[in-house]
Amino acid sequence: MLPMPRIIYEFGPFCLDIHRHALSRSGQPVSLPPKAFEILLLLLENRNNLLSKTDLLSRIWPDAVVEENNLAQHVSLLRKTLGENREMPRYIETVPRVGYRFIGEVRVVETGHANGDVIAAICAGKPSGNDIALRPRRGTNRIPIPALLLAACTIEIGRAHV
């Protein structure tokens, strides 16, 4: 059985490692309460999509009745931790009376295995010498399969005419 890939979210100087439940800034650990970490993770997983306050409350506190103020306090803590403010957001945008959206540029990295040295190197922004184990989750430089098939057919047709 193959080990589950480890997913890392990189944004600005930050690195969020889901499996270690850890956030770092420029390779240095950043402390976050568990609920704030879960909110950040949900926002990253749904980046550029608006998450309603109701949706966030039900997903972060599924078995509890929690007021919106509690969510607002955690988002405020996240903003402070990420070094931004509500008026000039770089990462978390507030849609008044509706919800929140992660707006920062995010790089998603999957590692082929759970090698902690590779993860630490990624989060520190250093080449690990093991980068072959890394692959972007969604690459923009991939050639679609139909294009490859068309190219292969074109080459074969060209050979048949020679």
DSSP file (Angstrom, degrees, kcal/mol; ACC not computed):
  #  RESIDUE AA STRUCTURE BP1 BP2  ACC     N-H-->O    O-->H-N    N-H-->O    O-->H-N    TCO  KAPPA ALPHA  PHI   PSI    X-CA   Y-CA   Z-CA
    1    1 A M              0   0    0      0, 0.0     0, 0.0     0, 0.0     0, 0.0   0.000 360.0 360.0 360.0 131.9    0.0    0.0    0.0
    2    2 A L        -     0   0    0      1,-0.1   111,-0.1   111,-0.0     2,-0.1  -0.539 360.0-110.3 -79.0 142.9    1.4    3.4   -1.0
    3    3 A P        -     0   0    0      0, 0.0    -1,-0.1     0, 0.0     3,-0.1  -0.380  39.5 -97.8 -68.9 151.9    1.6    6.1    1.7
    4    4 A M        -     0   0    0      1,-0.1     2,-0.0    -2,-0.1     0, 0.0  -0.462  43.1-109.8 -67.4 137.5   -0.8    9.0    1.4
    5    5 A P        -     0   0    0      0, 0.0     2,-0.5     0, 0.0   107,-0.2  -0.377  28.2-123.9 -66.8 149.7    0.8   12.1   -0.2
    6    6 A R  E     -A  111   0A   0    105,-1.0   105,-2.3   107,-0.4     2,-0.5  -0.821  21.7-146.5 -95.3 133.3    1.5   15.0    2.1
    7    7 A I  E     -A  110   0A   0     -2,-0.5    11,-1.6   103,-0.2     2,-0.4  -0.864  14.1-172.5-106.0 132.0   -0.1   18.3    1.0
    8    8 A I  E     -AB 109  17A   0    101,-2.8   101,-2.7    -2,-0.5     2,-0.5  -0.976  10.4-154.8-121.7 133.6    1.6   21.6    1.6
    9    9 A Y  E     -AB 108  16A   0      7,-2.5     7,-3.2    -2,-0.4     2,-0.5  -0.954  12.9-169.1-107.0 123.1    0.0   25.0    1.0
   10   10 A E  E     +AB 107  15A   0     97,-2.9    97,-3.0    -2,-0.5     2,-0.3  -0.947  14.4 161.0-112.3 132.3    2.5   27.8    0.3
   11   11 A F  E >   - B   0  14A   0      3,-2.1     3,-2.7    -2,-0.5    95,-0.1  -0.947  63.1 -37.6-150.7 129.2    1.4   31.5    0.3
   12   12 A G  T 3  S-     0   0    0     93,-0.4    -1,-0.0    -2,-0.3    13,-0.0  -0.322 125.4 -26.1  52.4-135.3    3.6   34.5    0.7
   13   13 A P  T 3  S+     0   0    0      0, 0.0    13,-3.2     0, 0.0    14,-0.4   0.382 120.8 102.3 -85.4   6.1    6.2   33.6    3.3
   14   14 A F  E <   -BC  11  25A   0     -3,-2.7    -3,-2.1    11,-0.2     2,-0.4  -0.589  48.3-171.0 -98.3 152.7    3.8   31.0    4.9
   15   15 A C  E     -BC  10  24A   0      9,-2.2     9,-2.2    -5,-0.2     2,-0.6  -0.974   4.9-163.7-141.2 122.0    3.7   27.3    4.6
   16   16 A L  E     -BC   9  23A   0     -7,-3.2    -7,-2.5    -2,-0.4     2,-0.7  -0.940   2.2-164.2-112.8 118.7    0.8   25.2    5.9
   17   17 A D  E  >> -BC   8  22A   0      5,-2.8     5,-2.0    -2,-0.6     4,-0.8  -0.893   2.3-164.1-103.0 110.8    1.5   21.4    6.4
   18   18 A I  T >45S+     0   0    0    -11,-1.6     3,-0.6    -2,-0.7    -1,-0.2   0.927  85.9  48.8 -61.7 -47.7   -1.8   19.6    6.8
   19   19 A H  T 345S+     0   0    0    -12,-0.4    -1,-0.2     1,-0.3   -11,-0.1   0.834 116.7  40.9 -68.1 -33.7   -0.4   16.4    8.1
   20   20 A R  T 345S-     0   0    0      2,-0.1    -1,-0.3     0, 0.0    -2,-0.2   0.548 102.6-133.6 -86.3  -7.3    1.8   18.0   10.8
   21   21 A H  T <<5 +     0   0    0     -4,-0.8     2,-0.4    -3,-0.6    -3,-0.2   0.946  60.7 138.9  51.6  51.7   -1.0   20.5   11.5
   22   22 A A  E   < -C   17   0A   0     -5,-2.0    -5,-2.8     9,-0.1     2,-0.4  -0.967  44.4-161.8-134.5 142.6    1.6   23.2   11.4
   23   23 A L  E     -CD  16  30A   0      7,-0.6     7,-3.0    -2,-0.4     2,-0.3  -0.966  16.7-177.8-117.1 137.3    2.0   26.7   10.0
   24   24 A S  E     -CD  15  29A   0     -9,-2.2    -9,-2.2    -2,-0.4     2,-0.5  -0.959  19.2-149.7-133.9 156.1    5.4   28.3    9.5
   25   25 A R  E >  S-CD  14  28A   0      3,-3.0     3,-2.2    -2,-0.3   -11,-0.2  -0.984  85.9 -19.7-125.1 117.8    6.6   31.7    8.3
   26   26 A S  T 3  S-     0   0    0    -13,-3.2    98,-0.1    -2,-0.5   -12,-0.1   0.863 130.5 -50.4  50.9  39.6    9.9   31.7    6.4
   27   27 A G  T 3  S+     0   0    0     96,-0.7    -1,-0.3   -14,-0.4    97,-0.1   0.358 115.7 115.2  86.2  -6.1   10.7   28.3    8.0
   28   28 A Q  E <  S-D   25   0A   0     -3,-2.2    -3,-3.0    95,-0.1    -1,-0.2  -0.832  72.3-108.4-100.8 134.2    9.9   29.4   11.6
   29   29 A P  E     -D   24   0A   0      0, 0.0     2,-0.5     0, 0.0    -5,-0.3  -0.268  28.3-156.1 -60.3 142.2    6.9   27.8   13.4
   30   30 A V  E     -D   23   0A   0     -7,-3.0    -7,-0.6     2,-0.0     2,-0.4  -0.988  13.9-131.6-121.0 127.3    3.9   30.0   13.9
   31   31 A S        +     0   0    0     -2,-0.5    -9,-0.1    -9,-0.1    -7,-0.0  -0.630  31.3 169.2 -83.0 130.9    1.5   29.1   16.7
   32   32 A L        -     0   0    0     -2,-0.4    -9,-0.0    -9,-0.0    -2,-0.0  -0.999  37.1-113.1-137.5 138.0   -2.2   29.0   15.9
   33   33 A P     >  -     0   0    0      0, 0.0     4,-2.3     0, 0.0     3,-0.3  -0.370  39.3-108.0 -62.2 152.0   -5.1   27.7   18.0
   34   34 A P  H  > S+     0   0    0      0, 0.0     4,-2.3     0, 0.0     5,-0.1   0.863 117.4  49.3 -53.5 -43.0   -6.7   24.6   16.5
   35   35 A K  H  > S+     0   0    0      2,-0.2     4,-2.2     1,-0.2     5,-0.1   0.885 110.4  50.4 -67.8 -37.6   -9.9   26.3   15.4
   36   36 A A  H  > S+     0   0    0     -3,-0.3     4,-2.5     2,-0.2    -1,-0.2   0.902 110.3  50.9 -64.6 -40.6   -8.0   29.1   13.7
   37   37 A F  H  X S+     0   0    0     -4,-2.3     4,-2.7     1,-0.2    -2,-0.2   0.924 109.9  49.8 -60.9 -44.8   -5.8   26.5   11.9
   38   38 A E  H  X S+     0   0    0     -4,-2.3     4,-2.4     2,-0.2    -2,-0.2   0.884 110.4  50.0 -63.2 -39.2   -9.0   24.7   10.7
   39   39 A I  H  X S+     0   0    0     -4,-2.2     4,-2.5     2,-0.2    -1,-0.2   0.939 111.7  48.1 -63.8 -46.9  -10.5   28.0    9.4
   40   40 A L  H  X S+     0   0    0     -4,-2.5     4,-2.5     1,-0.2    -2,-0.2   0.917 111.5  50.5 -59.8 -44.1   -7.3   28.8    7.5
   41   41 A L  H  X S+     0   0    0     -4,-2.7     4,-2.9     2,-0.2    -1,-0.2   0.923 110.5  48.7 -61.4 -45.4   -7.2   25.3    6.1
   42   42 A L  H  X S+     0   0    0     -4,-2.4     4,-1.5     1,-0.2    -1,-0.2   0.910 111.8  49.6 -61.0 -41.9  -10.8   25.6    4.9
   43   43 A L  H  < S+     0   0    0     -4,-2.5    59,-0.4     2,-0.2     6,-0.3   0.906 113.1  46.8 -63.9 -40.7  -10.1   28.9    3.3
   44   44 A L  H >< S+     0   0    0     -4,-2.5     3,-1.5     1,-0.2    -2,-0.2   0.919 110.8  51.0 -66.6 -43.8   -7.0   27.6    1.5
   45   45 A E  H 3< S+     0   0    0     -4,-2.9    -1,-0.2     1,-0.3    -2,-0.2   0.790 120.6  35.9 -63.8 -26.8   -8.8   24.5    0.3
   46   46 A N  T >< S+     0   0    0     -4,-1.5     3,-2.2    -5,-0.2    -1,-0.3  -0.047  88.6 169.0-114.6  29.3  -11.6   26.7   -1.1
   47   47 A R  T <   +     0   0    0     -3,-1.5    56,-0.2     1,-0.3    -3,-0.1  -0.048  66.2  15.4 -51.8 145.4   -9.4   29.6   -2.2
   48   48 A N  T 3  S+     0   0    0     54,-2.7     2,-0.4     1,-0.2    -1,-0.3   0.395 106.9 104.6  68.2   0.0  -11.0   32.2   -4.3
   49   49 A N  S <  S-     0   0    0     -3,-2.2    53,-0.4    -6,-0.3     2,-0.4  -0.901  76.6-117.6-108.8 139.9  -14.4   30.9   -3.3
   50   50 A L        -     0   0    0     -2,-0.4     2,-0.6    51,-0.1    51,-0.2  -0.606  24.1-160.4 -75.7 126.6  -16.7   32.7   -0.9
   51   51 A L  E     -F  100   0B   0     49,-3.2    49,-2.4    -2,-0.4    47,-0.0  -0.948  18.3-131.3-106.8 122.4  -17.4   30.6    2.3
   52   52 A S  E  >  -F   99   0B   0     -2,-0.6     4,-2.6    47,-0.2    47,-0.3  -0.292  16.5-118.8 -70.0 156.8  -20.4   31.8    4.1
   53   53 A K  H  > S+     0   0    0     45,-2.6     4,-2.9     1,-0.2     5,-0.2   0.902 116.6  53.4 -60.2 -41.2  -20.3   32.4    7.9
   54   54 A T  H  > S+     0   0    0     44,-0.3     4,-2.4     2,-0.2    -1,-0.2   0.919 109.3  47.9 -60.9 -44.3  -23.0   29.8    8.3
   55   55 A D  H  > S+     0   0    0      2,-0.2     4,-1.9     1,-0.2     5,-0.2   0.932 113.2  47.5 -63.2 -46.5  -20.9   27.2    6.3
   56   56 A L  H  X S+     0   0    0     -4,-2.6     4,-2.6     1,-0.2     5,-0.4   0.926 112.3  49.6 -60.9 -45.4  -17.7   28.0    8.3
   57   57 A L  H  X S+     0   0    0     -4,-2.9     4,-2.3     1,-0.2    -1,-0.2   0.916 112.6  46.8 -61.5 -43.2  -19.5   27.8   11.6
   58   58 A S  H  < S+     0   0    0     -4,-2.4    -1,-0.2    -5,-0.2    -2,-0.2   0.805 117.2  43.3 -71.6 -27.3  -21.1   24.4   10.8
   59   59 A R  H  < S+     0   0    0     -4,-1.9    -2,-0.2    -5,-0.2    -1,-0.2   0.817 120.5  38.8 -87.2 -31.8  -17.9   22.9    9.5
   60   60 A I  H  < S+     0   0    0     -4,-2.6    -2,-0.2     1,-0.2    -3,-0.2   0.853 132.2  25.8 -85.8 -37.5  -15.6   24.2   12.2
   61   61 A W  S >< S+     0   0    0     -4,-2.3     3,-1.3    -5,-0.4    -1,-0.2  -0.610  73.8 161.4-122.6  69.9  -18.0   23.7   15.1
   62   62 A P  T 3  S+     0   0    0      0, 0.0    -1,-0.1     0, 0.0    -2,-0.1   0.796  76.4  35.6 -65.7 -29.7  -20.3   20.9   13.8
   63   63 A D  T 3  S+     0   0    0     -3,-0.1     2,-0.3     2,-0.0    -5,-0.1   0.087 109.7  71.0-112.7  23.3  -21.6   19.8   17.2
   64   64 A A  S <  S-     0   0    0     -3,-1.3     2,-0.7    -7,-0.2    -3,-0.1  -0.971  74.5-123.6-139.7 152.6  -21.8   23.2   19.0
   65   65 A V        +     0   0    0     -2,-0.3     2,-0.4    -7,-0.0    -2,-0.0  -0.876  42.1 173.4 -95.0 114.4  -23.9   26.3   18.8
   66   66 A V        -     0   0    0     -2,-0.7     2,-0.1    -5,-0.2    -5,-0.1  -0.963  27.5-124.2-127.8 139.8  -21.4   29.1   18.3
   67   67 A E    >>  -     0   0    0     -2,-0.4     3,-1.3     1,-0.1     4,-1.0  -0.440  25.6-114.6 -80.3 156.1  -22.1   32.8   17.6
   68   68 A E  H 3> S+     0   0    0      1,-0.3     4,-2.6     2,-0.2     5,-0.2   0.791 113.1  69.4 -58.5 -29.0  -20.7   34.6   14.6
   69   69 A N  H 3> S+     0   0    0      1,-0.2     4,-2.2     2,-0.2    -1,-0.3   0.855  94.5  54.9 -59.4 -35.7  -18.6   36.7   16.9
   70   70 A N  H <> S+     0   0    0     -3,-1.3     4,-1.9     2,-0.2    -1,-0.2   0.919 109.3  46.8 -64.1 -44.0  -16.5   33.7   17.8
   71   71 A L  H  X S+     0   0    0     -4,-1.0     4,-2.5     1,-0.2     5,-0.2   0.927 111.0  52.2 -61.8 -45.6  -15.7   33.1   14.1
   72   72 A A  H  X S+     0   0    0     -4,-2.6     4,-2.4     1,-0.2    -2,-0.2   0.876 107.6  52.3 -60.3 -38.6  -14.9   36.8   13.7
   73   73 A Q  H  X S+     0   0    0     -4,-2.2     4,-2.2     2,-0.2    -1,-0.2   0.907 110.5  47.4 -64.9 -41.4  -12.4   36.6   16.6
   74   74 A H  H  X S+     0   0    0     -4,-1.9     4,-2.4     2,-0.2    -2,-0.2   0.896 112.4  48.9 -67.2 -39.7  -10.6   33.7   15.0
   75   75 A V  H  X S+     0   0    0     -4,-2.5     4,-2.6     2,-0.2    -2,-0.2   0.897 110.2  52.1 -66.2 -38.8  -10.5   35.4   11.6
   76   76 A S  H  X S+     0   0    0     -4,-2.4     4,-2.3    -5,-0.2    -2,-0.2   0.912 109.5  49.3 -61.7 -42.5   -9.1   38.5   13.3
   77   77 A L  H  X S+     0   0    0     -4,-2.2     4,-2.7     2,-0.2    -2,-0.2   0.908 110.2  51.4 -62.3 -42.5   -6.4   36.4   15.0
   78   78 A L  H  X S+     0   0    0     -4,-2.4     4,-2.6     2,-0.2    -2,-0.2   0.929 109.3  50.2 -60.1 -45.1   -5.6   34.8   11.6
   79   79 A R  H  X>S+     0   0    0     -4,-2.6     5,-2.6     1,-0.2     4,-0.6   0.926 111.7  47.6 -59.9 -44.4   -5.2   38.3   10.1
   80   80 A K  H ><5S+     0   0    0     -4,-2.3     3,-0.9     1,-0.2    -1,-0.2   0.926 112.8  49.0 -61.9 -44.6   -2.9   39.4   12.9
   81   81 A T  H 3<5S+     0   0    0     -4,-2.7    -2,-0.2     1,-0.2    -1,-0.2   0.871 112.9  47.4 -63.1 -38.1   -0.9   36.2   12.5
   82   82 A L  H 3<5S-     0   0    0     -4,-2.6    -1,-0.2    -5,-0.2    -2,-0.2   0.484 115.7-116.8 -84.5  -2.7   -0.6   36.7    8.7
   83   83 A G  T <<5S+     0   0    0     -3,-0.9     2,-0.3    -4,-0.6    -3,-0.2   0.862  73.7 111.1  74.5  37.7    0.4   40.3    9.2
   84   84 A E      < -     0   0    0     -5,-2.6     2,-0.3    -6,-0.1    -1,-0.3  -0.819  52.6-138.2-132.4 174.3   -2.6   41.9    7.5
   85   85 A N        -     0   0    0      3,-0.5     3,-0.4    -2,-0.3     7,-0.1  -0.894  28.8-109.9-131.7 166.6   -5.6   44.0    8.3
   86   86 A R  S    S+     0   0    0     -2,-0.3     8,-0.3     1,-0.2    -1,-0.1   0.823 114.6  53.9 -64.5 -33.3   -9.3   44.0    7.2
   87   87 A E  S    S+     0   0    0      1,-0.3    -1,-0.2     6,-0.1     6,-0.0   0.819 120.6  29.4 -74.1 -30.7   -9.0   47.2    5.2
   88   88 A M  S    S-     0   0    0     -3,-0.4    -3,-0.5     5,-0.0    -1,-0.3  -0.567  84.3-174.4-127.5  67.7   -6.0   46.0    3.1
   89   89 A P        +     0   0    0      0, 0.0     4,-0.1     0, 0.0    -3,-0.1  -0.398  20.9 169.6 -71.9 138.2   -6.3   42.3    2.8
   90   90 A R  S    S+     0   0    0     -2,-0.1    15,-0.1     2,-0.1     3,-0.1   0.592  86.1   9.0-108.4 -26.0   -3.6   40.2    1.1
   91   91 A Y  S    S+     0   0    0      1,-0.3    12,-3.2    12,-0.2    13,-0.8   0.735 123.8  44.3-122.8 -49.6   -5.0   36.8    2.1
   92   92 A I  E     -G  102   0B   0     10,-0.2     2,-0.4    11,-0.2    -1,-0.3  -0.912  61.7-165.6-114.6 117.8   -8.4   36.9    3.7
   93   93 A E  E     -G  101   0B   0      8,-3.4     8,-2.0    -2,-0.6     2,-0.5  -0.828  10.8-144.7 -99.9 136.2  -11.2   39.0    2.2
   94   94 A T  E     -G  100   0B   0     -2,-0.4     6,-0.2    -8,-0.3    -2,-0.0  -0.870   4.0-159.8 -98.6 129.8  -14.3   39.8    4.2
   95   95 A V  E >>  -G   99   0B   0      4,-2.9     3,-2.6    -2,-0.5     4,-1.9  -0.927  39.3-112.9-104.1 105.3  -17.6   40.0    2.3
   96   96 A P  T 34 S-     0   0    0      0, 0.0     4,-0.0     0, 0.0    -2,-0.0  -0.031  89.4  -5.1 -49.3 134.4  -19.7   42.0    4.8
   97   97 A R  T 34 S+     0   0    0      1,-0.2   -44,-0.0     2,-0.0   -45,-0.0   0.470 131.4  65.1  62.8   6.4  -22.6   40.1    6.4
   98   98 A V  T <4 S-     0   0    0     -3,-2.6   -45,-2.6     1,-0.3   -44,-0.3   0.737  98.1 -91.5-119.7 -59.8  -21.9   37.1    4.1
   99   99 A G  E  <  -FG  52  95B   0     -4,-1.9    -4,-2.9   -47,-0.3    -1,-0.3  -0.928  38.4 -64.3 174.1-151.3  -18.5   35.4    4.8
  100  100 A Y  E     -FG  51  94B   0    -49,-2.4   -49,-3.2    -2,-0.3     2,-0.3  -0.915  26.0-167.2-136.4 156.3  -14.8   35.1    3.9
  101  101 A R  E     - G   0  93B   0     -8,-2.0    -8,-3.4    -2,-0.3     2,-0.6  -0.996  24.6-126.6-145.2 140.9  -12.6   34.2    1.0
  102  102 A F  E     + G   0  92B   0    -59,-0.4   -54,-2.7   -53,-0.4   -10,-0.2  -0.799  32.1 171.0 -86.3 122.3   -8.9   33.4    0.7
  103  103 A I        +     0   0    0    -12,-3.2   -12,-0.2    -2,-0.6   -11,-0.2   0.488  36.4 107.4-113.3  -6.3   -7.6   35.7   -2.1
  104  104 A G  S    S-     0   0    0    -13,-0.8     2,-0.3     1,-0.1   -13,-0.1  -0.292  80.8 -94.6 -72.7 158.8   -3.8   35.3   -1.9
  105  105 A E        -     0   0    0    -15,-0.1   -93,-0.4   -58,-0.0     2,-0.4  -0.587  47.4-163.7 -72.7 131.7   -1.8   33.4   -4.4
  106  106 A V        -     0   0    0     -2,-0.3     2,-0.5   -95,-0.1   -95,-0.2  -0.954  16.0-158.2-124.8 136.7   -1.4   29.8   -3.3
  107  107 A R  E     -A   10   0A   0    -97,-3.0   -97,-2.9    -2,-0.4     2,-0.5  -0.971  13.4-155.3-111.3 123.7    1.0   27.1   -4.4
  108  108 A V  E     -A    9   0A   0     -2,-0.5    29,-1.5   -99,-0.2     2,-0.4  -0.878  12.6-173.5-102.3 126.8   -0.1   23.5   -3.6
  109  109 A V  E     -AE   8 136A   0   -101,-2.7  -101,-2.8    -2,-0.5     2,-0.5  -0.972   9.0-163.0-122.6 133.0    2.6   20.9   -3.3
  110  110 A E  E     -AE   7 135A   0     25,-1.7    25,-1.8    -2,-0.4     2,-0.4  -0.944   9.3-151.4-109.7 134.2    2.2   17.2   -2.9
  111  111 A T  E     -AE   6 134A   0   -105,-2.3  -105,-1.0    -2,-0.5    23,-0.2  -0.824  16.7-133.4-100.6 148.2    5.1   15.1   -1.7
  112  112 A G  S    S+     0   0    0     21,-2.0     2,-0.3    -2,-0.4    22,-0.1   0.612  87.1  12.5 -75.0 -11.5    5.2   11.5   -2.8
  113  113 A H  S    S-     0   0    0     20,-0.2     2,-0.4     2,-0.1  -107,-0.4  -0.920  85.9 -95.9-154.3 175.9    5.9   10.4    0.7
  114  114 A A        +     0   0    0     -2,-0.3     2,-0.7  -109,-0.1     3,-0.1  -0.213  56.9 154.6 -96.1  43.2    6.0   11.6    4.3
  115  115 A N     >  -     0   0    0     -2,-0.4     4,-2.0     1,-0.2     3,-0.4  -0.625  31.5-158.7 -76.0 111.5    9.6   12.5    4.4
  116  116 A G  H  > S+     0   0    0     -2,-0.7     4,-2.6     1,-0.2    -1,-0.2   0.801  89.1  58.7 -62.0 -30.9    9.9   15.2    7.1
  117  117 A D  H  > S+     0   0    0      2,-0.2     4,-2.1     1,-0.2    -1,-0.2   0.899 106.6  47.7 -65.9 -39.6   13.2   16.5    5.7
  118  118 A V  H  > S+     0   0    0     -3,-0.4     4,-2.3     2,-0.2    -2,-0.2   0.931 113.1  48.4 -65.3 -45.3   11.6   17.2    2.4
  119  119 A I  H  X S+     0   0    0     -4,-2.0     4,-2.6     1,-0.2     5,-0.2   0.930 111.1  50.0 -60.5 -46.1    8.6   19.0    4.0
  120  120 A A  H  X S+     0   0    0     -4,-2.6     4,-1.6     1,-0.2    -1,-0.2   0.890 110.6  50.5 -61.0 -39.5   11.0   21.0    6.2
  121  121 A A  H  X>S+     0   0    0     -4,-2.1     5,-2.6     2,-0.2     4,-0.6   0.897 110.4  49.4 -66.2 -40.3   13.0   22.1    3.2
  122  122 A I  H ><5S+     0   0    0     -4,-2.3     3,-1.2     1,-0.2    -2,-0.2   0.956 113.0  46.0 -61.7 -49.9    9.9   23.1    1.3
  123  123 A C  H 3<5S+     0   0    0     -4,-2.6   -96,-0.7     1,-0.3    -1,-0.2   0.749 112.5  50.4 -69.0 -24.1    8.6   25.2    4.1
  124  124 A A  H 3<5S-     0   0    0     -4,-1.6    -1,-0.3    -5,-0.2    -2,-0.2   0.538 112.4-122.4 -87.4  -7.0   12.0   26.8    4.7
  125  125 A G  T <<5 +     0   0    0     -3,-1.2    -3,-0.2    -4,-0.6    -2,-0.1   0.755  68.9 129.5  73.9  24.8   12.1   27.6    0.9
  126  126 A K      < -     0   0    0     -5,-2.6    -1,-0.3    -6,-0.2     2,-0.2  -0.860  67.2-106.0-112.6 145.7   15.3   25.6    0.4
  127  127 A P        -     0   0    0      0, 0.0    -5,-0.0     0, 0.0    -9,-0.0  -0.503  27.9-159.8 -65.7 137.9   16.1   23.0   -2.2
  128  128 A S        -     0   0    0     -2,-0.2    -9,-0.0   -10,-0.1    -7,-0.0   0.581  28.8-123.9 -97.9 -10.5   16.2   19.7   -0.4
  129  129 A G  S    S+     0   0    0    -11,-0.0     3,-0.1     1,-0.0   -11,-0.0   0.371 106.2  75.6  78.9  -7.4   18.2   17.6   -2.9
  130  130 A N    >   +     0   0    0      1,-0.1     3,-2.4   -13,-0.1     4,-0.2   0.048  52.0 126.0-119.5  20.9   15.1   15.4   -2.8
  131  131 A D  G >   +     0   0    0      1,-0.3     3,-1.9     2,-0.2    -1,-0.1   0.632  55.5  79.8 -63.8 -13.3   12.9   17.6   -5.0
  132  132 A I  G 3  S+     0   0    0      1,-0.3    -1,-0.3    -3,-0.1    -2,-0.1   0.785  86.2  62.1 -60.8 -24.8   12.2   14.7   -7.4
  133  133 A A  G <  S+     0   0    0     -3,-2.4   -21,-2.0   -22,-0.1     2,-0.3   0.562  92.5  84.7 -77.0  -7.1    9.7   13.6   -4.7
  134  134 A L  E <   +E  111   0A   0     -3,-1.9   -23,-0.2   -23,-0.2   -25,-0.0  -0.736  50.8 170.6 -99.5 143.4    7.8   16.8   -5.2
  135  135 A R  E     -E  110   0A   0    -25,-1.8   -25,-1.7    -2,-0.3    -3,-0.0  -0.967  36.5-111.6-148.5 135.9    5.2   17.4   -7.9
  136  136 A P  E     -E  109   0A   0      0, 0.0     3,-0.3     0, 0.0   -27,-0.2  -0.359  21.8-136.0 -62.9 144.3    2.8   20.3   -8.3
  137  137 A R  S    S+     0   0    0    -29,-1.5     2,-0.5     1,-0.3   -28,-0.1   0.916  96.5  20.5 -68.6 -42.2   -0.8   19.3   -7.7
  138  138 A R  S    S-     0   0    0    -30,-0.4     2,-0.3    -3,-0.0    -1,-0.3  -0.920  81.5-163.0-129.7 106.2   -2.0   21.3  -10.7
  139  139 A G        -     0   0    0     -2,-0.5     3,-0.4    -3,-0.3    -4,-0.0  -0.668  16.6-159.8 -90.9 143.2    0.7   22.0  -13.3
  140  140 A T  S    S+     0   0    0     -2,-0.3    -1,-0.1     1,-0.2     0, 0.0   0.521  90.1  63.1 -92.8  -7.2    0.2   24.6  -16.0
  141  141 A N  S    S+     0   0    0      2,-0.1     2,-0.2     0, 0.0    -1,-0.2   0.246  75.1 116.9-102.0  13.4    2.9   23.1  -18.1
  142  142 A R        -     0   0    0     -3,-0.4    -4,-0.0     1,-0.0     0, 0.0  -0.584  61.8-133.3 -81.6 143.3    1.2   19.8  -18.7
  143  143 A I        -     0   0    0     -2,-0.2     5,-0.1     1,-0.0    -2,-0.1  -0.849  28.2-115.1 -95.4 127.0    0.2   18.8  -22.2
  144  144 A P    >>  -     0   0    0      0, 0.0     4,-1.7     0, 0.0     3,-0.5  -0.285  21.0-120.3 -61.8 145.9   -3.3   17.5  -22.5
  145  145 A I  H 3> S+     0   0    0      1,-0.2     4,-2.6     2,-0.2     5,-0.2   0.886 111.2  56.2 -56.4 -44.9   -3.7   13.9  -23.5
  146  146 A P  H 3> S+     0   0    0      0, 0.0     4,-2.4     0, 0.0    -1,-0.2   0.887 106.8  51.3 -58.0 -35.7   -5.7   14.6  -26.7
  147  147 A A  H <> S+     0   0    0     -3,-0.5     4,-2.2     2,-0.2    -2,-0.2   0.894 110.1  49.1 -66.7 -38.8   -2.9   16.9  -27.9
  148  148 A L  H  X S+     0   0    0     -4,-1.7     4,-2.5     2,-0.2    -1,-0.2   0.909 111.4  49.3 -65.3 -42.2   -0.4   14.2  -27.3
  149  149 A L  H  X S+     0   0    0     -4,-2.6     4,-2.5     2,-0.2    -2,-0.2   0.909 110.7  50.2 -63.6 -42.0   -2.5   11.7  -29.2
  150  150 A L  H  X S+     0   0    0     -4,-2.4     4,-2.3    -5,-0.2    -1,-0.2   0.913 111.2  48.9 -62.2 -42.9   -3.0   14.1  -32.1
  151  151 A A  H  X S+     0   0    0     -4,-2.2     4,-2.2     2,-0.2    -2,-0.2   0.914 111.3  49.5 -63.4 -42.5    0.8   14.7  -32.2
  152  152 A A  H  X S+     0   0    0     -4,-2.5     4,-2.2     1,-0.2    -2,-0.2   0.908 111.9  48.2 -63.8 -41.7    1.5   10.9  -32.2
  153  153 A C  H  X S+     0   0    0     -4,-2.5     4,-2.6     2,-0.2     5,-0.2   0.902 110.2  52.2 -65.0 -40.4   -1.1   10.3  -35.0
  154  154 A T  H  X S+     0   0    0     -4,-2.3     4,-2.2     1,-0.2    -2,-0.2   0.904 109.9  48.8 -62.6 -41.9    0.4   13.2  -37.1
  155  155 A I  H  X S+     0   0    0     -4,-2.2     4,-2.1     2,-0.2    -1,-0.2   0.923 112.1  48.4 -64.1 -44.5    3.9   11.7  -36.7
  156  156 A E  H  X S+     0   0    0     -4,-2.2     4,-1.9     2,-0.2    -2,-0.2   0.900 111.5  49.3 -64.0 -41.6    2.7    8.2  -37.7
  157  157 A I  H  X S+     0   0    0     -4,-2.6     4,-1.2     1,-0.2    -1,-0.2   0.906 110.4  51.8 -63.9 -40.5    0.8    9.6  -40.8
  158  158 A G  H  < S+     0   0    0     -4,-2.2     4,-0.4     1,-0.2     3,-0.2   0.883 109.2  49.6 -62.6 -39.5    4.0   11.5  -41.8
  159  159 A R  H >< S+     0   0    0     -4,-2.1     3,-0.9     1,-0.2    -1,-0.2   0.849 106.1  56.9 -67.7 -35.0    6.1    8.3  -41.5
  160  160 A A  H 3< S+     0   0    0     -4,-1.9    -1,-0.2     1,-0.2    -2,-0.2   0.795 106.5  49.7 -68.2 -27.6    3.6    6.4  -43.7
  161  161 A H  T 3<        0   0    0     -4,-1.2    -1,-0.2    -3,-0.2    -2,-0.2   0.532 360.0 360.0 -87.7  -7.3    3.9    8.9  -46.5
  162  162 A V    <         0   0    0     -3,-0.9    -1,-0.2    -4,-0.4    -2,-0.2   0.470 360.0 360.0 -86.3 360.0    7.7    8.8  -46.5
